[in-house]
Amino acid sequence: MHTDTERCVRAVQSKEARFDGVFFTAVRTTRIYCRPSCPAVPPKPENMEFHPSAASCQRAGYRACKRCRPDTSPGSPEWNVRADAVARAVRLIQDGVVDREGVPGLARRLGWSTRQIERQLLAELGAGPLALARAQRAQTARLLIETTPMPFGEIAFAAGFSSIRTFNDTVREVFALTPGELRARAARRSPAGATATPGVISLRLPFRTPLEPSNLFGHLAATAVPGVEEWRDGAYRRTLSLPYGHGIVALAPRPDHIACRLLLTDPRDLTHAISRCRRLLDLDADPVAVDERLRTDPLLAPIVDKAPGRRVPGTVDPAEFAVRAVLGQQVSTAAARTHAARLVTAHGVPVEDPEGGLTHLFPGPEALAALDPETLALPRSRRTTLLTLVRALADGSLPLGPADDREEARARLLALPGFGPWTTEIIAMRALGDPDAFLPGDLGVRRAAEGLGLPGTPAALTARAAHWRPWRAYAVQYLWATDDHPINFLPAEETAP
């Protein structure tokens, strides 16, 4: 969109928050860059230039606006919708791969040369992988500076900087403030008497409005695996397996943001944890674009208008969700939770939760690949399905990460015994983040379709749903919401038992 100057100018002049993160406005006279919704008086059009990323602005010599804080904008929805190699590269950079493995590691994961990556990202985002990773490191550093009492030397390395000098120079260049000045400003903004809990990082996860929390948090709470997930004090809480350690996150819906509390064993995991939480809650979606498309179907329009802004619940770990999808085949939600809880108790890694009742990390594929099938209280055919899946995940023959090709993943899943269209598509929807995944054979979808006057057979419903593309996964959420299943409602009890 940043190449459509007239449209960008209109968005800036009308302060449309929908486009925050989609493009950035750089002001030639002040040498600062802003989000489109910046509350300051809009600059003259001739003084504006538009960039596709914060890294592109920084590369051109602009610093972040202190008022609108463009570095805290939601991510562009484009990178979740697209399935090409550039989008996959962006998702990997957001996951911190460049910080952990460098550009060569990013190249290996994509099957590209480093020159190809540099050229393609420069063309589309105005910055290469190192510049994009640097912008992300700056944002991570700012979060740690403002929300923790950590010494700046520790923050520098936790954020991924190679030296304290580079950390200081980058913070000053991007924010026009020293680390000490950033912390002092944050302290002045904090409520009087507020104190930070040692080891806990509290932050706000932005999103584009509207956001309907009922099905999003209702789904996560209703399907929560005991010991790994819980609903407590108005928040969804769960354990996280992360590259450098583990963590516990609490996510609570607010009118204009998601309140996030992270307890990490290693602060270097902050970027990765935030990325996972955003994917879990689908926070980079553009609900206006989604709902506009679905409203074109007159039979869907009433349920969209009733509660606009539904998101597709995702996952923090694609391998974990794939295992849980198999455990949920042809059984109730309660039975699926019971099966998963048994695996967690027997094979999960114990953790301590000082603020709640979480006890374990969900076991990884390597731990599950060696389990004895006779210990599984499942039909024999499903034991075979589960063991084949976890062995494929463990040996790498079934990659389900943010950089993996969605269609190739579908084909590999369908080749496994016991995998049909429903299991494959639910994994594509929630683990791979495909916004166009569709479940025409799902019983709940078929019942809802018939109740609305839509076609009831999978083939006919698929034909009708062609007009909903590329947002069929969101249509599924609206169809499911016509039922009174617990997944569609926030839990009534504020505190978990």
Helices and strands as residue ranges (DSSP letters): H 5-13, G 17-19, E 24-27, E 32-34, G 45-47, E 48-51, H 54-59, E 63-64, G 70-72, H 78-81, H 85-94, H 97-110, H 114-125, H 129-147, H 152-158, H 164-175, H 179-189, E 200-205, H 213-222, E 229-232, E 235-241, E 246-253, E 258-264, G 267-269, H 270-281, H 287-295, H 301-306, H 318-327, H 333-347, H 365-369, G 373-375, H 380-394, H 406-414, H 421-430, H 443-452, H 458-465, G 466-468, H 472-480, G 486-488
